[in-house]
Amino acid sequence: MLALSTGINRLNDATGNLTSYLILPLIVVVVYEVFMRYAFNAPTVWAFEATTLIYGCHFALGFAYTHQHNGHVAIDVFEARLASRPRTILRIIVNLLLFVPTVGMLSFYGIRYAATSWQNWELASTSWAPPLYPFKTILAIGFVLLFLQGIAKLIEDIKSLGDSVE
C-alpha cells in the first residue's frame, strides 16, 4: 500500500511541477492583451476567455499538489490541541467520512460532465467559441488526482498510526 501512496505522491508532484509552467502562457496572453488594448486600442475578443481557461487548468491541476503539501486552507482549532495519535485518528475519520465521499463524487460527476461535453463537441457560447471539452476533461483530471492524493494521505495516516503502536 505504501508503494501506491508513493506512486500517487510522485504523480502529483510531477503534475504540480509541470502545471506551474502554465503561468508562462498566461503571462504571455495577458501582456499581449494589455499591449494591444493600450498601445494600439485594439483589444482581442479571445484573450479574456483564454486567460480564464488557462488559469482554470492551472488551478484544477494544482488541487492535488496543494493537498499533498498541506497548502489548502484548514481550520485546525480542534486538531492542533490533540496529541499525535488522536490527531491521526481524527484525520483518518474525516478523510473517510468527508473527503473520500465528497471528492469521489466530484471526480465521478466531473468525468460525466467531461464525457457529455465530448459527446456534444461543446463550444463556449462566445464570439471566439473555443472548444470546452478539453478544459472540462482537465477539471475532471484535477478532481481525480485530488481524490487519489486523499487516498495516499489516508494510507500514510494509517501507516503512521500502525507505526506509533509498535
ROGUTI-890995 format. One record per residue (C-alpha): residue in one letter; x, y, z. Coordinates in Angstrom, 2 decimals, padded with zeros to 5 digits, always signed. Example, Ala and Ser with C-alpha at 12.3 -4.5 7.8 and 13.67 -1.06 7.14 Angstrom:
@resn=A u=+012.30 v=-004.50 w=+007.80
@resn=S u=+013.67 v=-001.06 w=+007.14
END
This chain:
@resn=M u=+000.00 v=+000.00 w=+000.00
@resn=L u=+002.88 v=+002.32 w=+000.72
@resn=A u=+004.09 v=+001.83 w=-002.87
@resn=L u=+000.69 v=+003.05 w=-004.07
@resn=S u=+000.94 v=+006.11 w=-001.84
@resn=T u=+004.47 v=+006.83 w=-003.08
@resn=G u=+003.35 v=+006.47 w=-006.70
@resn=I u=+000.44 v=+008.86 w=-006.18
@resn=N u=+002.73 v=+011.36 w=-004.46
@resn=R u=+005.21 v=+011.18 w=-007.34
@resn=L u=+002.45 v=+011.58 w=-009.92
@resn=N u=+001.03 v=+014.63 w=-008.16
@resn=D u=+004.46 v=+016.15 w=-007.60
@resn=A u=+005.24 v=+015.80 w=-011.31
@resn=T u=+001.81 v=+017.14 w=-012.29
@resn=G u=+002.15 v=+020.09 w=-009.91
@resn=N u=+005.63 v=+020.94 w=-011.16
@resn=L u=+004.56 v=+020.74 w=-014.82
@resn=T u=+001.37 v=+022.68 w=-014.13
@resn=S u=+003.37 v=+025.52 w=-012.63
@resn=Y u=+004.62 v=+026.29 w=-016.15
@resn=L u=+001.08 v=+027.18 w=-017.25
@resn=I u=+001.78 v=+030.56 w=-015.71
@resn=L u=+004.03 v=+031.34 w=-018.70
@resn=P u=+001.37 v=+031.22 w=-021.46
@resn=L u=-000.95 v=+033.02 w=-019.05
@resn=I u=+001.54 v=+035.87 w=-018.71
@resn=V u=+002.08 v=+035.97 w=-022.48
@resn=V u=-001.66 v=+036.26 w=-023.18
@resn=V u=-002.19 v=+038.95 w=-020.51
@resn=V u=+000.80 v=+041.00 w=-021.68
@resn=Y u=-000.32 v=+040.67 w=-025.31
@resn=E u=-003.86 v=+041.79 w=-024.45
@resn=V u=-002.69 v=+044.75 w=-022.39
@resn=F u=-000.26 v=+045.80 w=-025.13
@resn=M u=-002.88 v=+045.51 w=-027.88
@resn=R u=-005.53 v=+047.27 w=-025.82
@resn=Y u=-003.45 v=+050.22 w=-024.62
@resn=A u=-000.79 v=+050.61 w=-027.32
@resn=F u=-002.99 v=+050.07 w=-030.38
@resn=N u=-006.51 v=+050.47 w=-028.96
@resn=A u=-007.26 v=+047.05 w=-030.47
@resn=P u=-008.38 v=+044.64 w=-027.75
@resn=T u=-008.79 v=+041.00 w=-028.68
@resn=V u=-012.00 v=+039.00 w=-028.47
@resn=W u=-010.22 v=+035.90 w=-027.16
@resn=A u=-007.70 v=+036.99 w=-024.52
@resn=F u=-010.01 v=+037.27 w=-021.51
@resn=E u=-011.51 v=+033.85 w=-022.16
@resn=A u=-008.09 v=+032.35 w=-022.87
@resn=T u=-006.75 v=+033.62 w=-019.54
@resn=T u=-009.78 v=+032.17 w=-017.75
@resn=L u=-009.30 v=+028.78 w=-019.40
@resn=I u=-005.53 v=+028.68 w=-018.84
@resn=Y u=-005.87 v=+029.72 w=-015.21
@resn=G u=-008.68 v=+027.20 w=-014.72
@resn=C u=-006.35 v=+024.43 w=-015.90
@resn=H u=-003.59 v=+025.78 w=-013.64
@resn=F u=-005.99 v=+025.86 w=-010.70
@resn=A u=-007.59 v=+022.43 w=-011.26
@resn=L u=-004.34 v=+020.58 w=-011.89
@resn=G u=-002.92 v=+022.15 w=-008.73
@resn=F u=-005.62 v=+020.71 w=-006.42
@resn=A u=-003.74 v=+017.50 w=-005.58
@resn=Y u=-000.29 v=+019.08 w=-005.39
@resn=T u=-001.60 v=+021.66 w=-002.93
@resn=H u=-003.31 v=+018.96 w=-000.85
@resn=Q u=-000.14 v=+016.87 w=-000.84
@resn=H u=+001.85 v=+019.79 w=+000.56
@resn=N u=-000.88 v=+020.84 w=+003.04
@resn=G u=-001.45 v=+024.11 w=+001.23
@resn=H u=-005.25 v=+024.22 w=+001.37
@resn=V u=-006.94 v=+026.43 w=+003.92
@resn=A u=-007.70 v=+024.44 w=+007.07
@resn=I u=-009.24 v=+025.31 w=+010.38
@resn=D u=-007.40 v=+023.10 w=+012.81
@resn=V u=-008.74 v=+024.50 w=+016.08
@resn=F u=-009.51 v=+021.02 w=+017.39
@resn=E u=-006.71 v=+019.13 w=+015.69
@resn=A u=-004.00 v=+021.45 w=+016.98
@resn=R u=-004.95 v=+020.65 w=+020.59
@resn=L u=-004.67 v=+016.91 w=+020.15
@resn=A u=-001.69 v=+014.67 w=+020.67
@resn=S u=-000.17 v=+012.95 w=+017.65
@resn=R u=-002.13 v=+009.67 w=+017.79
@resn=P u=-005.61 v=+011.19 w=+018.31
@resn=R u=-004.81 v=+013.79 w=+015.61
@resn=T u=-004.01 v=+011.00 w=+013.15
@resn=I u=-007.21 v=+009.13 w=+014.11
@resn=L u=-009.22 v=+012.33 w=+013.56
@resn=R u=-007.60 v=+012.83 w=+010.13
@resn=I u=-008.46 v=+009.25 w=+009.16
@resn=I u=-012.08 v=+009.64 w=+010.26
@resn=V u=-012.52 v=+012.98 w=+008.49
@resn=N u=-010.86 v=+011.61 w=+005.37
@resn=L u=-013.18 v=+008.58 w=+005.30
@resn=L u=-016.38 v=+010.41 w=+006.22
@resn=L u=-015.96 v=+013.70 w=+004.37
@resn=F u=-013.07 v=+013.83 w=+001.93
@resn=V u=-013.38 v=+010.46 w=+000.16
@resn=P u=-017.15 v=+010.65 w=-000.45
@resn=T u=-017.15 v=+014.34 w=-001.42
@resn=V u=-014.14 v=+014.33 w=-003.71
@resn=G u=-015.15 v=+010.89 w=-005.00
@resn=M u=-018.49 v=+012.33 w=-006.12
@resn=L u=-016.78 v=+015.41 w=-007.60
@resn=S u=-014.50 v=+013.07 w=-009.55
@resn=F u=-017.34 v=+010.85 w=-010.74
@resn=Y u=-019.56 v=+013.72 w=-011.83
@resn=G u=-016.58 v=+015.62 w=-013.24
@resn=I u=-015.87 v=+012.68 w=-015.52
@resn=R u=-019.53 v=+012.50 w=-016.58
@resn=Y u=-019.53 v=+016.28 w=-017.15
@resn=A u=-016.45 v=+015.99 w=-019.38
@resn=A u=-017.85 v=+012.96 w=-021.24
@resn=T u=-021.08 v=+014.82 w=-022.00
@resn=S u=-019.07 v=+017.78 w=-023.25
@resn=W u=-017.08 v=+015.48 w=-025.57
@resn=Q u=-020.25 v=+013.81 w=-026.85
@resn=N u=-021.70 v=+017.21 w=-027.77
@resn=W u=-018.40 v=+018.70 w=-029.01
@resn=E u=-019.29 v=+021.58 w=-026.70
@resn=L u=-018.11 v=+025.07 w=-027.60
@resn=A u=-018.20 v=+028.21 w=-025.49
@resn=S u=-021.13 v=+030.47 w=-026.24
@resn=T u=-018.92 v=+033.46 w=-027.03
@resn=S u=-017.82 v=+035.03 w=-030.28
@resn=W u=-014.47 v=+033.23 w=-030.04
@resn=A u=-016.21 v=+029.90 w=-029.21
@resn=P u=-013.27 v=+027.73 w=-028.13
@resn=P u=-013.98 v=+024.04 w=-027.51
@resn=L u=-014.79 v=+023.40 w=-023.85
@resn=Y u=-014.40 v=+019.61 w=-023.74
@resn=P u=-010.60 v=+019.64 w=-023.21
@resn=F u=-010.95 v=+022.05 w=-020.32
@resn=K u=-013.76 v=+020.07 w=-018.71
@resn=T u=-011.57 v=+016.98 w=-019.06
@resn=I u=-008.74 v=+018.76 w=-017.27
@resn=L u=-011.15 v=+019.73 w=-014.49
@resn=A u=-012.16 v=+016.07 w=-014.11
@resn=I u=-008.50 v=+015.02 w=-014.08
@resn=G u=-007.84 v=+017.57 w=-011.35
@resn=F u=-010.58 v=+016.08 w=-009.17
@resn=V u=-009.38 v=+012.51 w=-009.81
@resn=L u=-005.82 v=+013.48 w=-008.86
@resn=L u=-007.14 v=+015.17 w=-005.71
@resn=F u=-009.11 v=+012.01 w=-004.85
@resn=L u=-006.01 v=+009.88 w=-005.35
@resn=Q u=-003.99 v=+012.24 w=-003.17
@resn=G u=-006.61 v=+011.86 w=-000.42
@resn=I u=-006.18 v=+008.08 w=-000.69
@resn=A u=-002.40 v=+008.49 w=-000.45
@resn=K u=-002.75 v=+010.63 w=+002.67
@resn=L u=-005.15 v=+008.08 w=+004.15
@resn=I u=-002.62 v=+005.28 w=+003.53
@resn=E u=+000.14 v=+007.37 w=+005.12
@resn=D u=-002.01 v=+008.17 w=+008.16
@resn=I u=-002.97 v=+004.53 w=+008.66
@resn=K u=+000.70 v=+003.51 w=+008.36
@resn=S u=+001.78 v=+006.18 w=+010.85
@resn=L u=-000.93 v=+005.02 w=+013.23
@resn=G u=+000.40 v=+001.46 w=+012.97
@resn=D u=+003.97 v=+002.67 w=+013.47
@resn=S u=+003.02 v=+004.54 w=+016.66
@resn=V u=+001.58 v=+001.34 w=+018.17
@resn=E u=+004.89 v=-000.56 w=+017.87
END
